[in-house]
Structures are given as C-alpha cells and as structure tokens.
C-alpha cells in the first residue's frame, strides 16, 4: 500500500538497511514493510499463535474472553488454584520467549 500511496517513502524504505538484520532476517526497511502486509503472511502464523495463548491466559483468570475486555475491581473471575497459576505461568513464559 505504501508503494502506491507514497512512492518516495517506498523508494527510501527499499534503500534503507534494517537495524539488527541478522536477528530478524529482513535486509531493508522495505522488506520489513512487506513482511507486515497480511497478503505476504510472513508474520501471521506467529502472531496468531501469540494471540491465542494470550487469550488463553485471559480466559484462565477471567473464565472467558469478553469484548470489550474488562476486569473485576479487586479480583478475578475464577477461583485461584495452584493448577491455574501453573497453566498461566506456562503460557506467560511461552509469551516471554516468543
């Protein structure tokens, strides 16, 4: 979309080296921009996975995921147990390491 709406920005992005390219694998800013477009779907599988287990974390504490997300003042929607906190911590560590 940037290519069509802002050709000057697109040209500059194609020429600008991406910081930390060795870490993420995208050589230029333009490559990153392409990767973020849903049509290319380079980030999508990872993003969907992260979204899933963060929703699971919310559901563990609240019982379900509501829209808009709300919290109860002074508490949570489920009974806290050791198993609940273990399940939550497992997902939290997966999120922190993604």
C-alpha positions in Angstrom: 0.0 0.0 0.0 2.8 2.4 0.8 4.2 1.8 -2.7 1.0 3.1 -4.3 0.3 5.9 -1.8 3.8 7.2 -1.0 6.2 6.1 -3.7 9.0 8.3 -2.3 8.7 6.7 1.1 8.7 3.3 -0.5 11.9 4.0 -2.5 13.6 5.2 0.6 12.5 2.1 2.6 13.9 -0.1 -0.2 17.3 1.5 0.2 17.5 1.8 4.0 19.3 -1.0 5.8 17.3 -2.5 8.6 18.9 -2.4 12.0 19.6 -5.9 13.5 19.0 -7.6 10.2 21.0 -10.6 11.4 18.5 -11.1 14.2 15.2 -10.9 12.2 16.3 -11.7 8.6 15.0 -8.6 6.9 17.7 -6.7 5.0 15.9 -3.4 4.4 13.0 -1.4 6.0 11.1 -2.2 2.8 11.5 -5.9 3.4 10.0 -5.4 6.9 7.1 -3.4 5.5 6.4 -6.2 3.0 6.6 -8.8 5.9 4.0 -6.8 7.8 1.4 -6.9 5.0 -1.1 -9.6 5.6 -1.0 -10.6 2.0 2.6 -11.8 2.4 1.7 -13.6 5.7 5.3 -13.8 6.9 4.4 -12.8 10.5 0.9 -14.1 10.6 1.4 -17.7 11.9 3.5 -16.5 14.8 1.1 -13.6 15.5 -1.9 -15.9 15.6 -0.1 -18.3 18.0 0.8 -15.5 20.3 -2.7 -14.0 20.2 -4.1 -17.5 21.0 -2.1 -18.1 24.2 -2.5 -14.6 25.5 -6.3 -15.0 25.1 -5.9 -18.4 26.9 -4.1 -16.5 29.7 -7.0 -14.1 30.0 -9.6 -16.9 29.9 -7.8 -18.7 32.7 -8.1 -15.8 35.0 -11.5 -14.4 33.9 -13.3 -17.5 32.8 -13.9 -16.3 29.3 -12.7 -13.6 26.9 -15.3 -10.8 26.6 -15.4 -7.9 24.3 -14.5 -5.3 25.4 -12.1 -6.8 27.8 -12.9 -5.8 31.4 -11.6 -6.8 34.8 -13.4 -7.0 38.1 -12.3 -4.4 40.6 -10.4 -6.1 43.4 -10.4 -9.6 42.0 -10.6 -12.1 39.1 -13.4 -14.2 37.6 -12.2 -17.7 38.6 -11.1 -19.4 41.8 -7.3 -19.3 42.1 -5.6 -22.7 42.4 -2.1 -24.0 42.0 -3.1 -25.6 38.7 -4.5 -22.3 37.4 -1.3 -20.4 38.2 0.8 -23.2 36.7 -1.2 -23.1 33.5 -1.0 -19.3 33.4 2.8 -19.3 34.1 3.3 -21.8 31.3 1.6 -19.5 28.8 3.3 -16.4 30.2 6.7 -18.0 29.7 5.8 -19.0 26.2 4.8 -15.4 25.5 8.0 -14.0 27.1 10.1 -16.3 24.9 8.4 -15.6 21.6 
